[in-house]
């Protein structure tokens, strides 16, 4: 399948730095995008003010903050309290709920968490709200959330294509009750409805009726966040949730580091050799990035908590192995890890098949086609399958690497560029979607290999 870029980057291509020796990295990452945007929605609907500590500051979270402010919610930056260390990646946020109003146009950018989480919340406002985003975002699947709102009695106007832009007119309340949706294209359809469901008059009894439900850990994250704020959520069967109506408790919450954004840094230890430590890795988490602890050893890595047997103290350490075997891998639990792991597989010694990721065709770009195009364009041998990719061993060479406005495509190019000279990513700035500091953090990590040159 042919892929074209979505926009012309105004910047010069970024040549990925080449690792000159084994890495000895110590990486601190900002907060989870998935958790930040969930907690922003819940705080906006809570029964009092909440403080979100160590939130992510990125394009996706900024779009959510601006959308909430447009609807009338108070979102203020706050300085650290006495004795508290400041967040090196940006200030904490104080969220003050208020009656929400319409007569606004919400810009979702390319953020799936904004375009799928905001419409149910906006339906609780009074007045018309238009939901729109970047040009490519208008191609992303939205029919399930649009039809769900219609089925819940919300007045929705679109062109019938099941995509943005569309408008809804809220009355200040949503009936709720029983609802069936097909969330095969994205678990975010489920999460978006569950997050606002406690404020529906009858709560929500939601049933998924599709053939598959990708990224279940993200739904588990949503349910855990609701329960932490005192919301009763029952799960009578797989693919079925009952959210009881009632208040959403105000609470102060600290956001964990983004473990999906940790993937390129952890994978770097396998590609370039050496050891990379990710600081403050949570002991227990609902983030799908935690699966790296069990996935990377299948490629020969040694993964150790608290730095045992490594040169660091604390966090999670990843040490590369002697070789990279080919693998058969099902990533239906965590498709967002696929770009980093496909880049790793392209550098492996044997063929790999990565399946369970067909839904990535509806992400920021068609990630299956984009990965195949970029890797094949640099000498690889990657073939699309119905639900994934087959990657054959091949000698890669430098060349242009298109990011397609997709942060994870950009970081996949950086991974390949660790050992393939001259990989030129056309828009490294796309990483600002979830990790604005990526180029600096990556350069610092790669520089740790200079001593081994």
C-alpha positions as CSV (number, residue, x, y, z in Angstrom):
1,X,0.0,0.0,0.0
2,X,1.4,3.4,-0.9
3,X,1.7,6.0,1.8
4,X,2.0,9.7,1.5
5,X,3.0,12.2,4.2
6,X,0.2,14.2,5.7
7,X,2.0,17.6,5.8
8,X,5.2,19.1,4.6
9,X,7.6,19.5,7.5
10,X,9.0,23.1,7.7
11,X,12.2,21.8,9.3
12,X,15.3,20.2,7.8
13,X,15.5,16.4,8.2
14,X,17.0,15.1,11.4
15,X,19.8,12.6,10.9
16,X,19.5,10.0,13.6
17,X,22.7,9.8,15.7
18,X,24.8,6.7,15.2
19,X,25.8,4.7,18.3
20,X,29.6,4.4,18.4
21,X,29.7,1.8,21.2
22,X,27.6,0.1,23.9
23,X,25.3,2.5,25.7
24,X,25.3,3.3,29.4
25,X,22.1,5.3,29.6
26,X,20.1,6.7,32.5
27,X,16.8,8.1,31.3
28,X,14.1,10.0,33.1
29,X,10.9,10.4,31.3
30,X,7.9,12.7,31.7
31,X,4.4,11.6,32.7
32,X,2.1,9.1,30.8
33,X,0.0,10.7,28.1
34,X,-2.7,8.1,28.6
35,X,-2.9,8.7,32.4
36,X,-2.7,12.5,32.1
37,X,-5.6,12.8,29.7
38,X,-7.8,10.4,31.6
39,X,-7.2,12.2,34.8
40,X,-7.8,15.6,33.2
41,X,-11.3,14.4,32.1
42,X,-12.1,12.9,35.5
43,X,-10.9,16.0,37.3
44,X,-13.1,18.2,35.0
45,X,-16.2,16.1,36.0
46,X,-15.3,15.7,39.7
47,X,-17.1,17.1,42.7
48,X,-14.4,19.5,43.6
49,X,-10.9,20.7,42.6
50,X,-8.1,18.2,41.9
51,X,-4.4,18.6,41.5
52,X,-2.5,16.6,38.8
53,X,1.1,16.2,39.8
54,X,3.9,15.4,37.3
55,X,1.5,15.6,34.3
56,X,2.7,15.3,30.8
57,X,3.2,18.5,28.9
58,X,3.0,17.7,25.2
59,X,0.8,18.5,22.2
60,X,-1.8,15.8,23.1
61,X,-2.1,17.0,26.7
62,X,-2.1,20.7,25.7
63,X,-5.0,20.0,23.3
64,X,-7.0,18.3,26.2
65,X,-6.2,21.2,28.5
66,X,-7.3,23.8,26.0
67,X,-10.5,21.9,25.1
68,X,-11.5,21.8,28.8
69,X,-10.8,25.5,29.2
70,X,-13.0,26.2,26.2
71,X,-15.8,24.3,27.8
72,X,-15.5,26.4,31.0
73,X,-13.3,24.1,33.2
74,X,-10.6,25.9,35.2
75,X,-7.1,24.5,34.5
76,X,-4.3,26.4,36.2
77,X,-0.6,25.8,36.5
78,X,0.6,25.6,40.1
79,X,4.0,26.0,41.7
80,X,5.4,23.2,43.9
81,X,4.6,23.3,47.6
82,X,7.1,23.8,50.4
83,X,9.6,21.0,50.3
84,X,8.4,19.6,47.0
85,X,10.8,19.3,44.0
86,X,9.6,20.9,40.8
87,X,8.6,18.8,37.9
88,X,11.5,19.2,35.4
89,X,9.1,18.7,32.5
90,X,6.5,21.4,33.5
91,X,4.2,22.6,36.3
92,X,1.5,20.7,38.1
93,X,-2.1,21.4,37.1
94,X,-5.0,22.4,39.3
95,X,-8.4,21.4,37.8
96,X,-11.5,23.3,39.0
97,X,-14.8,21.9,37.7
98,X,-17.5,24.4,36.6
99,X,-20.8,24.3,34.6
100,X,-19.7,23.6,31.0
101,X,-20.9,25.6,28.1
102,X,-20.9,25.1,24.3
103,X,-20.5,27.5,21.4
104,X,-16.9,26.3,21.0
105,X,-14.9,24.5,18.4
106,X,-12.5,21.9,19.9
107,X,-9.3,21.2,18.1
108,X,-8.2,17.5,18.7
109,X,-5.1,17.7,16.6
110,X,-4.1,14.0,16.0
111,X,-4.8,13.0,19.6
112,X,-7.0,9.9,19.8
113,X,-7.5,10.5,23.5
114,X,-9.0,13.9,22.8
115,X,-11.1,13.1,19.8
116,X,-12.6,10.0,21.6
117,X,-12.7,11.2,25.2
118,X,-14.1,14.8,24.7
119,X,-17.3,14.1,22.8
120,X,-19.1,12.3,25.7
121,X,-17.9,15.0,28.1
122,X,-18.9,17.8,25.7
123,X,-22.4,16.2,25.6
124,X,-22.7,17.2,29.2
125,X,-22.2,20.9,28.3
126,X,-25.0,23.3,27.4
127,X,-24.9,24.4,23.8
128,X,-23.2,23.3,20.5
129,X,-19.7,21.9,20.3
130,X,-17.8,21.2,17.1
131,X,-15.2,18.5,17.2
132,X,-12.4,18.8,14.6
133,X,-8.7,18.1,14.2
134,X,-5.7,17.9,11.8
135,X,-6.4,17.0,8.2
136,X,-5.4,13.4,8.7
137,X,-7.4,13.1,11.9
138,X,-10.5,13.5,9.7
139,X,-9.6,10.0,8.4
140,X,-9.4,8.4,11.8
141,X,-12.3,6.1,12.8
142,X,-15.0,8.0,14.8
143,X,-18.2,6.3,13.8
144,X,-18.5,4.3,17.0
145,X,-18.4,7.3,19.3
146,X,-20.7,9.4,17.0
147,X,-23.3,6.6,16.8
148,X,-23.0,5.9,20.6
149,X,-23.9,9.5,21.3
150,X,-26.9,9.4,19.0
151,X,-28.1,6.2,20.6
152,X,-27.8,7.9,24.0
153,X,-30.1,10.7,22.8
154,X,-27.5,13.4,22.0
155,X,-28.2,15.7,19.1
156,X,-25.3,15.0,16.7
157,X,-24.8,16.5,13.2
158,X,-22.2,15.1,10.8
159,X,-22.0,14.4,7.1
160,X,-22.8,10.7,7.6
161,X,-19.1,9.6,7.1
162,X,-18.5,8.7,10.7
163,X,-15.6,11.1,11.0
164,X,-14.6,14.6,12.0
165,X,-15.6,17.3,11.8
166,X,-19.0,16.8,13.5
167,X,-21.1,18.9,16.0
168,X,-23.2,18.0,19.0
169,X,-25.6,20.1,21.0
170,X,-25.6,19.3,24.7
171,X,-28.4,20.0,27.1
172,X,-26.4,19.7,30.3
173,X,-27.3,16.0,30.8
174,X,-27.1,12.7,29.0
175,X,-29.7,9.9,29.7
176,X,-27.3,7.0,29.7
177,X,-28.6,3.4,30.2
178,X,-27.8,0.4,28.0
179,X,-25.6,0.8,25.0
180,X,-23.9,-1.6,22.5
181,X,-20.9,-0.5,20.4
182,X,-18.3,-2.0,18.1
183,X,-15.0,-0.8,19.5
184,X,-12.9,-3.1,17.2
185,X,-11.1,-0.1,15.7
186,X,-10.0,1.4,19.1
187,X,-10.4,0.8,22.8
188,X,-10.6,4.5,23.2
189,X,-14.3,4.4,22.2
190,X,-14.9,2.3,25.3
191,X,-12.7,4.5,27.6
192,X,-14.2,7.7,26.3
193,X,-17.7,6.6,27.2
194,X,-16.8,5.1,30.6
195,X,-15.0,8.2,31.7
196,X,-18.1,10.4,31.5
197,X,-20.6,7.7,32.3
198,X,-20.8,8.4,36.1
199,X,-22.3,11.8,35.2
200,X,-25.0,10.3,33.0
201,X,-28.5,10.2,34.5
202,X,-28.7,6.4,34.5
203,X,-25.0,5.7,34.4
204,X,-24.0,3.3,31.6
205,X,-24.3,-0.4,30.8
206,X,-21.9,-0.7,27.9
207,X,-21.4,-3.8,25.8
208,X,-18.8,-4.4,23.1
209,X,-20.3,-6.3,20.2
210,X,-17.3,-6.5,17.7
211,X,-15.1,-9.4,16.8
212,X,-12.1,-8.0,18.6
213,X,-11.2,-5.5,21.3
214,X,-7.6,-4.3,21.0
215,X,-5.5,-2.7,23.7
216,X,-7.4,-4.1,26.7
217,X,-4.9,-2.7,29.2
218,X,-6.0,0.8,28.3
219,X,-9.6,0.0,29.3
220,X,-8.3,-1.5,32.5
221,X,-6.5,1.8,33.1
222,X,-9.7,3.7,32.6
223,X,-11.6,1.4,35.0
224,X,-8.9,1.7,37.6
225,X,-8.9,5.5,37.4
226,X,-12.7,5.6,37.8
227,X,-12.6,3.3,40.8
228,X,-9.8,5.3,42.4
229,X,-12.2,8.3,42.4
230,X,-15.0,6.3,44.1
231,X,-17.0,5.3,41.0
232,X,-18.6,1.9,41.1
233,X,-17.7,-0.1,37.9
234,X,-18.9,-3.6,37.5
235,X,-17.6,-6.0,34.8
236,X,-20.2,-8.8,34.5
237,X,-18.5,-10.3,31.5
238,X,-15.6,-9.8,29.1
239,X,-16.4,-6.8,26.9
240,X,-19.2,-5.6,29.3
241,X,-19.1,-2.7,31.8
242,X,-21.6,-1.2,34.1
243,X,-20.8,2.3,35.4
244,X,-23.1,3.4,38.2
245,X,-24.3,7.0,38.3
246,X,-22.9,9.2,41.0
247,X,-20.2,11.7,42.0
248,X,-16.6,11.5,40.8
249,X,-14.4,12.3,43.8
250,X,-11.9,15.1,43.6
251,X,-8.4,13.8,44.4
252,X,-4.8,14.7,43.9
253,X,-3.0,12.3,41.7
254,X,0.6,11.8,40.6
255,X,1.2,10.7,37.0
256,X,3.6,7.8,36.4
257,X,6.3,8.2,33.7
258,X,5.2,7.1,30.3
259,X,6.2,3.5,29.8
260,X,5.2,3.4,26.1
261,X,7.6,6.4,25.5
262,X,10.2,4.3,27.3
263,X,10.1,1.7,24.5
264,X,12.6,3.3,22.1
265,X,15.1,3.9,24.9
266,X,14.8,0.4,26.3
267,X,15.0,-1.1,22.7
268,X,18.2,0.9,22.2
269,X,20.1,-1.3,24.6
270,X,19.3,-4.3,22.4
271,X,20.2,-2.5,19.1
272,X,23.4,-0.8,20.2
273,X,24.4,-3.0,23.1
274,X,25.1,-2.0,26.7
275,X,22.6,-1.1,29.4
276,X,19.8,1.5,29.6
277,X,18.1,2.3,32.8
278,X,14.6,3.9,32.9
279,X,14.1,5.7,36.2
280,X,11.1,5.5,38.5
281,X,9.5,2.6,36.8
282,X,6.3,1.9,38.8
283,X,6.1,-1.3,40.8
284,X,2.5,-1.9,39.7
285,X,0.8,-0.1,36.8
286,X,-2.0,-0.4,34.2
287,X,0.3,1.0,31.5
288,X,0.8,-1.4,28.6
289,X,4.4,-0.3,28.3
290,X,5.1,-2.5,31.4
291,X,4.9,-5.4,29.0
292,X,8.4,-4.5,27.8
293,X,9.6,-6.3,30.9
294,X,8.5,-9.6,29.5
295,X,8.7,-8.8,25.8
296,X,12.3,-7.7,25.6
297,X,13.8,-10.8,27.2
298,X,12.4,-12.8,24.2
299,X,14.9,-10.8,22.1
300,X,17.7,-11.8,24.5
301,X,17.6,-8.8,26.8
302,X,18.2,-9.0,30.5
303,X,15.6,-6.8,32.3
304,X,16.2,-6.2,36.0
305,X,14.3,-4.1,38.6
306,X,16.0,-1.8,41.1
307,X,19.3,-2.1,39.2
308,X,20.3,-5.5,40.6
309,X,23.4,-6.8,38.7
310,X,23.5,-3.6,36.7
311,X,25.6,-0.5,37.1
312,X,22.6,1.7,38.3
313,X,20.5,1.9,41.4
314,X,16.7,2.0,41.1
315,X,14.3,1.9,38.1
316,X,14.3,-0.8,35.5
317,X,17.5,-1.7,33.7
318,X,17.6,-3.2,30.2
319,X,20.8,-4.9,29.0
320,X,21.2,-6.1,25.4
321,X,22.0,-9.7,24.6
322,X,24.5,-11.3,22.3
323,X,22.1,-11.6,19.4
324,X,18.6,-10.7,18.2
325,X,16.5,-13.7,17.3
326,X,13.4,-13.5,15.0
327,X,10.1,-13.9,16.8
328,X,6.5,-14.7,16.3
329,X,4.7,-12.0,18.4
330,X,1.1,-11.1,19.1
331,X,0.8,-7.4,20.1
332,X,-3.0,-7.1,20.3
333,X,-2.6,-6.1,24.0
334,X,-0.3,-3.2,23.2
335,X,-0.2,-2.1,19.6
336,X,1.4,1.3,20.5
337,X,4.7,-0.7,21.2
338,X,4.6,-2.0,17.6
339,X,6.7,0.7,15.8
340,X,9.6,0.3,18.3
341,X,9.4,-3.5,18.2
342,X,9.1,-3.7,14.4
343,X,12.2,-1.5,14.1
344,X,13.9,-3.9,16.5
345,X,12.7,-6.9,14.4
346,X,14.1,-5.4,11.2
347,X,17.5,-5.6,12.8
348,X,17.1,-9.1,14.0
349,X,19.0,-12.2,12.8
350,X,15.9,-14.1,11.7
351,X,12.4,-13.5,10.3
352,X,9.7,-12.1,12.6
353,X,5.9,-12.0,12.4
354,X,4.2,-9.4,14.5
355,X,0.4,-9.8,14.5
356,X,-2.6,-8.4,16.4
357,X,-1.9,-4.9,15.1
358,X,-4.3,-4.5,12.2
359,X,-6.1,-1.7,14.1
360,X,-3.0,0.4,13.7
361,X,-4.1,1.2,10.2
362,X,-6.4,3.7,11.9
363,X,-3.9,5.4,14.1
364,X,-2.0,8.7,13.6
365,X,-1.1,7.2,10.2
366,X,-1.6,3.8,8.7
367,X,1.3,2.5,10.8
368,X,1.5,-0.9,9.0
369,X,1.9,0.7,5.6
370,X,4.2,3.4,7.0
371,X,6.5,1.0,8.7
372,X,6.7,-1.2,5.6
373,X,7.4,1.8,3.3
374,X,10.1,3.3,5.6
375,X,11.9,0.0,6.2
376,X,11.7,-1.2,2.6
377,X,12.9,2.2,1.5
378,X,16.1,1.7,3.6
379,X,16.8,-1.8,2.2
380,X,14.5,-3.8,4.4
381,X,12.1,-6.7,3.5
382,X,8.8,-6.0,5.2
383,X,5.4,-7.4,4.0
384,X,2.0,-6.4,5.2
385,X,-0.4,-9.1,6.5
386,X,-4.1,-8.8,7.4
387,X,-3.3,-8.3,11.0
388,X,0.3,-7.4,11.1
389,X,3.7,-7.5,9.4
390,X,6.3,-10.1,8.4
391,X,9.9,-8.9,8.6
392,X,12.7,-10.7,6.9
393,X,16.4,-10.1,7.7
394,X,18.0,-7.6,5.3
395,X,21.0,-5.3,5.2
396,X,19.6,-1.8,5.8
397,X,21.1,1.4,4.5
398,X,20.7,5.1,5.2
399,X,18.1,7.2,3.5
400,X,14.9,9.2,4.0
401,X,12.6,8.2,6.8
402,X,9.1,9.7,6.8
403,X,7.4,10.3,10.1
404,X,3.9,10.9,8.6
405,X,3.2,13.3,11.5
406,X,3.4,10.3,13.8
407,X,5.6,10.4,16.9
408,X,6.1,6.7,17.0
409,X,7.1,6.5,13.4
410,X,9.7,9.2,14.1
411,X,11.2,7.3,17.1
412,X,11.2,4.0,15.0
413,X,13.5,5.8,12.6
414,X,15.8,6.9,15.5
415,X,16.1,3.2,16.6
416,X,17.1,2.1,13.1
417,X,19.6,5.0,12.9
418,X,21.5,3.7,16.0
419,X,23.3,1.2,13.8
420,X,22.4,2.3,10.2
421,X,24.3,5.4,9.2
422,X,22.4,8.2,7.5
423,X,18.8,7.6,8.5
424,X,17.2,11.0,8.0
425,X,13.8,11.5,9.8
426,X,11.8,14.2,8.0
427,X,10.0,15.5,11.0
428,X,11.5,14.7,14.4
429,X,9.3,17.5,15.7
430,X,6.3,15.1,15.5
431,X,7.6,13.6,18.8
432,X,6.2,16.7,20.5
433,X,2.8,14.9,20.4
434,X,3.8,12.9,23.5
435,X,7.5,13.6,24.2
436,X,8.7,17.1,23.2
437,X,12.2,16.4,24.7
438,X,12.8,13.3,22.6
439,X,15.6,14.7,20.4
440,X,17.6,15.9,23.4
441,X,17.0,12.8,25.5
442,X,17.9,10.6,22.5
443,X,21.1,12.5,21.7
444,X,22.2,12.3,25.4
445,X,21.6,8.5,25.4
446,X,23.5,7.9,22.2
447,X,26.4,10.0,23.5
448,X,26.9,7.5,26.3
449,X,28.2,5.1,23.8
450,X,31.1,7.4,22.8
451,X,33.3,6.0,25.6
452,X,33.2,2.6,24.0
453,X,34.1,3.8,20.5
